[in-house]
Amino acid sequence: MTIPRLLGASLLLAATMSPALASPQGQVADTLAQRAKACTGCHGPQGRATPDGYVPRLAGKPAGYLLEQLLAFRDGRRQHATMSQLLANLTDGYLGELAGHFAAQEVPYPAPTQPALAGPDDQRAERLVRSGDPQRRVPACVACHGDTLAGIAPKVPGLLGLPRDYVVGQLGAWRTGQRRSRAPDCMAAIAGRLSPDDIALVGRWLASQPVSAGMKPSSLAPATWPMPCGSVAP
């Protein structure tokens, strides 16, 4: 988040509170939704975000996954100066409440703006998503993120409805070591086995897929995960 965007988010939060502060009769409700407006200034109303840009959707993501990311920003496993500063003094329990708030938001996904791939590029990307690449020991995305790519509660996120640049950026960050998850870091291993071209294709393919109405993370985990993964360990 750039400084202007951070200031914009802060001004938005101040604007929602200032009428009550100026009036003895007015009171700002001390609710989680009110406090979460510090997040929605960038992530959109109710955390719905948009299919463009770089800011990911929060609404409807598994609570365990959202909590893990908040902890990762706070504790330095994910590098983002603004997020780290915002979360530095917040407790695990409070971050868990915030994660639960956004996980409970049920808002529709917008139509994708990324055009669909065509020909060999489309086939290559879909093959990686649905079948992986056994020769390079790359499991299919659906093996962990669910057959519909909606995620698996409580800790695996969905992959649809995200901006292309965000998906590509996160895979690239894992590939270069700028993003880290709990050991064993399965996503870092997978991203390291993908070429930059494959990462770009997968990001474009995922961003071009429509999201069905009412899509929610599955509660049924696979009998066995395709590889050890610290982020989904009990």
Secondary structure, 3 states (H helix, E strand, C coil): CCHHHHHHHHHHHHHHHHHHHHCCCCCCCCCHHHHCHHHHHHHCHHHCCCCCCCCCCCCCCCHHHHHHHHHHHHHCCECCHHHHHHHCCCCHHHHHHHHHHHHCCCCCCCCCCCCCCCHHHHHHHHHHHHCCEHHHCECCCHHHHCCCCCCECCCECCCCCCCHHHHHHHHHHHHHCCECCCCCCHHHHHHHHCCHHHHHHHHHHHHCCCCCCCCCCECCCCCCCCCCCHHHCC
